[in-house]
């Protein structure tokens, strides 16, 4: 399963790349026009499951400071 897609190229030759790991790239299609590569990339992005977590947890305990509850202020007149 791909985790991200992007378009890479210059001039008249563009490719759609799939990132499948920390540093692994797979070429989905190459030799495309820029418009065709962008269209294919967008369609592949739409196929990705929504809200999927690839590496398990999003954050580890202690990585983010505990969030405080917002306080509501009162005005006394």
N, C-alpha and C positions, 0 to 999 in steps of 0.2 A: 504494500500500500504506500503510495506517495504521501509525503507530508507537505510538500509545497511544489509549486510550479513557477517558472519564470521564463522570460524571453531573453535571448542573447543573440547578438549579431551586429552587423554593420552593412551599410549599403543595400544590396539586393538579396543577401543571403542571411536568413535568420533561422534560429533553432528554438525549440521548446525543450526546456530542461526540467527534469523531475528530481527533487532532492529526496532521498530515501533514508538518510541517516545523518550522523553528525557531519560527515564530510564526503558522502557518496552522491554522485550525480549520474543520472541516466539520461541519455538523449532520447526524447520521445519522437521528435521529427526534426529534420534539418533541411536546408535548401529552400525554405519557404519565403514568401514575401513578408514584409513586416505586418501587414494587415492580416494575412492568413495565420501567422504565428501568434499574434495577439488574440485572434478569435479562438484558435485551438487552446491557447493557454487559459482563457476565460472559461471555456467549456469544461476543461479538466478541473479547474478550481471549483466550479459549481458541483462537480461530481464528488468532491471530498465530503465526508460526513461532517455535519455541523456539530461543534462542541466536542470533537474527538480529542482525547489527550493521548499523545503518542508515547511519552516517556513516563507515564504513571502520574505522579503528583505534579502539580504546577509549581509549587514552592515547597521547600523543606521547612520544618519547624525552626523558628529562630531567624529565618532569612528576612522576614518582614516584621517590623515592630508591630505590636498589637495595636489595632485601630481603636481609637476612642470613639465613644458614642457622641454624636453632636449634641451640644447643649442648646436649649432654647432660652433666649434672654427675655426677661420681662421688664417692661417699663412701668414705673410707678409715677403717676401724675398727681 
